[in-house]
Amino acid sequence: MDLKLNGKVAIVTGGSKGIGKAIAEALLKEGAKVVISARNADEVEDTAATLRLSGYDVTAVAADMSKKADLEQLVAAALHRYGRIDILVNNAGTIDTFAPIADITLDQWRYIFEVNFFGVVELTNLVIPVMLKENGGRIINISSENAVQPDPMMGHYNATKAALNNYSKTLSMAYGKDNILVNTVSPAFIRTPLLDNMLDKMAEEAGTTREEAARKFLKENRPYQSLGRAGTMEETAGIVAFLASGQASFITGAVFRVDGGSVGTV
């Protein structure tokens, strides 16, 4: 399937590793030019250098989602290098801490909202005028199953993702007439380095394998996950690339779950 991304320019936040890197690579394989950002300057540049070895057109920008000046620099760098922005993938985010909700401090609440939600709003506000001049664009926000199926040890994170889902729908209603299509991708239990580290610790404590630890975790914590395995980063990246493409020209305001059936509702 031709996704019609040749010559398109994308920004992918949190693009130095994990799902963000997989998304950037999926877009690049379809012919897009990609600006990746992350807080760690060395990490994001190393990732870009690796992707360039395959002949891809990649630009790296260090940017902290909680700092407006960094986001302004990110947009300016994309426009300076490529002259346009067709696709924005708001992937960057943090979990920050796992704790009972009463033990999460107000400062922790504020910080995670700055990164996971307000940073998305800030960056989107900077990109929308560019897309309006180009007569359209695609915005894909990366959420989580926690938005609709909260984890009791991640109260502040749950709230940021619920807010992001609502924001995405509102954006889609506000800018559909301008051909700016906004959708949400909601992954869960995806095989990232963070998940692998968690599973390795669980496996070590139980004296078992990573795969057995994954099955045990799913059985005890995600009873509706019917596939019985972790998803891959590529399985998440594929739906993002599709939503960014010309093949998704009549899709907006939707949430696409990439969770193996983990959310126990329709």
C-alpha positions as CSV (number, residue, x, y, z in Angstrom):
1,M,0.0,0.0,0.0
2,D,1.3,3.4,-1.0
3,L,0.9,5.7,2.0
4,K,1.7,8.8,-0.1
5,L,4.2,10.2,2.4
6,N,6.9,11.0,-0.1
7,G,8.1,14.6,0.6
8,K,6.0,15.0,3.7
9,V,7.7,16.5,6.7
10,A,7.0,15.1,10.2
11,I,7.9,16.0,13.7
12,V,8.1,13.1,16.2
13,T,8.6,14.0,19.8
14,G,10.2,11.5,22.1
15,G,11.9,10.1,18.9
16,S,15.2,9.0,20.3
17,K,14.1,5.6,21.5
18,G,11.2,3.2,22.1
19,I,7.9,3.8,20.3
20,G,9.0,7.3,19.1
21,K,12.0,5.9,17.3
22,A,9.9,3.2,15.7
23,I,7.3,5.8,14.6
24,A,10.1,7.9,13.1
25,E,11.5,4.9,11.2
26,A,8.1,3.9,9.9
27,L,7.5,7.4,8.5
28,L,11.0,7.5,7.0
29,K,10.5,4.1,5.3
30,E,7.4,5.6,3.6
31,G,9.4,8.5,2.2
32,A,8.8,11.2,4.8
33,K,11.4,13.6,6.1
34,V,11.5,13.5,9.9
35,V,12.5,15.8,12.7
36,I,13.0,13.8,15.9
37,S,13.2,15.5,19.3
38,A,14.0,14.3,22.9
39,R,15.4,15.9,26.0
40,N,18.8,14.2,25.8
41,A,20.8,15.9,23.0
42,D,23.3,13.1,22.7
43,E,20.7,10.4,22.5
44,V,18.6,12.1,19.9
45,E,21.6,12.9,17.7
46,D,22.9,9.3,18.0
47,T,19.5,8.0,16.9
48,A,19.4,10.4,13.9
49,A,22.9,9.4,12.9
50,T,21.9,5.7,13.0
51,L,18.9,6.4,10.8
52,R,20.9,8.4,8.4
53,L,23.1,5.4,7.8
54,S,20.1,3.9,6.0
55,G,19.9,7.0,3.7
56,Y,17.0,8.6,5.5
57,D,16.6,12.4,5.8
58,V,16.5,13.0,9.6
59,T,17.0,16.1,11.7
60,A,17.7,15.9,15.5
61,V,16.6,18.6,17.9
62,A,17.0,18.5,21.7
63,A,13.8,19.7,23.3
64,D,12.1,19.5,26.7
65,M,8.3,19.3,26.4
66,S,7.9,21.4,29.5
67,K,9.9,24.3,28.1
68,K,8.1,26.6,25.6
69,A,11.4,28.0,24.3
70,D,12.6,24.5,23.4
71,L,9.3,23.8,21.5
72,E,9.6,27.1,19.6
73,Q,13.2,26.1,18.6
74,L,11.9,22.6,17.5
75,V,9.3,24.2,15.2
76,A,11.8,26.8,13.9
77,A,14.4,24.0,13.2
78,A,11.8,22.0,11.2
79,L,10.8,25.0,9.1
80,H,14.4,26.1,8.6
81,R,15.5,22.7,7.4
82,Y,12.4,21.7,5.4
83,G,10.1,24.7,5.0
84,R,7.0,23.0,6.0
85,I,5.4,20.7,8.6
86,D,2.8,18.2,7.4
87,I,2.7,15.7,10.3
88,L,3.0,16.1,14.1
89,V,3.3,13.1,16.3
90,N,3.0,14.0,20.0
91,N,4.7,11.0,21.5
92,A,6.9,12.3,24.2
93,G,5.8,11.6,27.7
94,T,6.8,10.5,31.2
95,I,5.4,8.2,33.9
96,D,7.5,9.9,36.6
97,T,6.5,7.7,39.5
98,F,4.4,4.7,40.6
99,A,2.6,5.3,43.9
100,P,-0.8,5.3,45.6
101,I,-2.7,8.3,44.4
102,A,-2.7,9.9,47.9
103,D,1.1,9.8,47.9
104,I,1.6,11.6,44.7
105,T,2.6,15.2,45.5
106,L,1.1,18.2,43.9
107,D,4.5,19.1,42.3
108,Q,4.5,15.6,40.7
109,W,1.0,16.2,39.4
110,R,2.1,19.6,38.0
111,Y,5.3,18.2,36.4
112,I,3.6,15.3,34.6
113,F,0.9,17.6,33.2
114,E,3.6,20.0,32.0
115,V,5.2,17.2,30.0
116,N,2.4,14.9,29.0
117,F,-0.4,17.5,28.4
118,F,0.6,21.1,28.4
119,G,3.7,20.5,26.3
120,V,1.4,18.8,23.7
121,V,-0.9,21.8,23.7
122,E,2.0,24.2,23.4
123,L,3.6,22.4,20.5
124,T,0.3,21.9,18.7
125,N,-0.5,25.6,19.0
126,L,2.8,26.3,17.3
127,V,2.3,23.8,14.5
128,I,-1.3,24.5,13.6
129,P,-0.7,27.9,12.0
130,V,1.9,26.2,9.8
131,M,-0.5,23.5,8.8
132,L,-3.2,26.1,8.1
133,K,-0.9,27.8,5.6
134,E,-0.3,24.4,4.0
135,N,-4.1,23.8,3.7
136,G,-4.0,20.8,6.1
137,G,-2.0,18.3,8.0
138,R,-2.1,15.4,10.4
139,I,-1.8,15.4,14.2
140,I,-1.4,12.1,16.0
141,N,-1.3,12.1,19.8
142,I,0.0,9.0,21.6
143,S,-2.1,8.2,24.6
144,S,-2.5,5.1,26.7
145,E,-5.1,2.5,27.8
146,N,-4.8,4.3,31.2
147,A,-6.9,7.1,29.7
148,V,-10.0,4.9,29.9
149,Q,-8.9,2.1,32.2
150,P,-6.9,3.8,35.0
151,D,-4.2,2.1,37.0
152,P,-4.5,2.9,40.7
153,M,-0.7,3.3,41.0
154,M,-0.5,5.9,38.2
155,G,-3.2,8.4,39.1
156,H,-1.5,11.5,37.7
157,Y,-0.4,9.7,34.5
158,N,-4.0,8.4,34.0
159,A,-5.3,11.9,34.2
160,T,-2.9,13.3,31.6
161,K,-3.9,10.7,29.1
162,A,-7.6,11.2,29.7
163,A,-7.1,14.9,29.1
164,L,-5.1,14.1,25.9
165,N,-7.9,12.0,24.5
166,N,-10.4,14.8,25.2
167,Y,-8.1,17.4,23.7
168,S,-7.6,15.3,20.6
169,K,-11.3,15.1,19.9
170,T,-11.8,18.8,20.5
171,L,-9.0,19.6,18.1
172,S,-10.5,17.3,15.4
173,M,-13.8,19.2,15.7
174,A,-12.2,22.6,15.6
175,Y,-9.9,22.0,12.6
176,G,-11.6,19.4,10.4
177,K,-12.9,22.1,8.1
178,D,-9.3,23.1,7.6
179,N,-8.2,19.6,6.6
180,I,-6.2,19.1,9.8
181,L,-7.0,15.6,10.8
182,V,-6.4,14.7,14.5
183,N,-6.4,11.2,15.9
184,T,-5.2,9.3,18.9
185,V,-3.2,6.1,19.1
186,S,-3.5,4.3,22.5
187,P,-0.8,1.6,23.0
188,A,-0.5,-0.7,26.0
189,F,2.0,-3.3,27.1
190,I,4.3,-2.6,24.2
191,R,7.8,-4.2,24.1
192,T,9.9,-1.1,24.8
193,P,13.2,-1.0,26.8
194,L,11.2,0.2,29.8
195,L,8.9,-2.8,29.7
196,D,11.7,-5.2,29.1
197,N,13.5,-3.9,32.2
198,M,10.4,-4.3,34.3
199,L,9.8,-7.8,33.1
200,D,13.5,-8.8,33.6
201,K,13.2,-7.6,37.2
202,M,10.0,-9.6,37.7
203,A,11.6,-12.7,36.1
204,E,14.7,-12.4,38.3
205,E,12.6,-12.1,41.4
206,A,10.5,-15.1,40.5
207,G,13.3,-17.2,39.0
208,T,11.6,-17.5,35.7
209,T,11.9,-16.2,32.1
210,R,10.9,-12.8,30.7
211,E,8.1,-14.4,28.6
212,E,6.7,-16.2,31.7
213,A,6.9,-13.0,33.7
214,A,4.9,-11.3,30.9
215,R,2.2,-13.9,30.9
216,K,1.9,-13.8,34.7
217,F,1.7,-10.0,34.6
218,L,-1.1,-10.1,32.0
219,K,-3.1,-12.7,33.8
220,E,-3.0,-10.8,37.1
221,N,-3.2,-7.2,35.8
222,R,-4.7,-7.2,32.3
223,P,-7.4,-9.9,32.3
224,Y,-9.0,-8.7,29.0
225,Q,-5.7,-8.8,27.0
226,S,-6.7,-11.7,24.8
227,L,-3.5,-12.1,22.8
228,G,-1.3,-13.1,25.8
229,R,1.8,-11.3,24.7
230,A,3.4,-7.9,24.5
231,G,2.9,-5.8,21.4
232,T,5.9,-4.6,19.3
233,M,6.9,-1.1,18.8
234,E,6.4,-1.6,15.1
235,E,2.8,-2.6,15.6
236,T,2.2,0.8,17.1
237,A,4.3,2.6,14.5
238,G,2.3,1.1,11.7
239,I,-1.0,2.6,12.7
240,V,0.6,6.0,13.2
241,A,2.1,5.9,9.7
242,F,-1.3,4.9,8.3
243,L,-3.0,7.8,10.1
244,A,-0.4,10.2,8.9
245,S,-0.9,9.1,5.3
246,G,-3.1,10.0,2.4
247,Q,-4.9,6.7,2.9
248,A,-6.5,8.0,6.1
249,S,-8.0,11.1,4.5
250,F,-11.5,10.5,6.0
251,I,-10.4,9.6,9.6
252,T,-10.4,12.2,12.3
253,G,-11.4,12.4,16.0
254,A,-10.8,8.7,16.6
255,V,-8.9,6.6,19.1
256,F,-7.1,3.6,17.9
257,R,-6.2,1.0,20.5
258,V,-3.0,-1.0,20.0
259,D,-3.4,-3.1,23.2
260,G,-4.1,-6.7,22.4
261,G,-7.7,-6.2,23.6
262,S,-6.5,-5.0,27.0
263,V,-9.3,-2.4,27.5
264,G,-12.3,-4.1,28.8
265,T,-15.0,-2.0,27.2
266,V,-16.2,-1.2,23.6
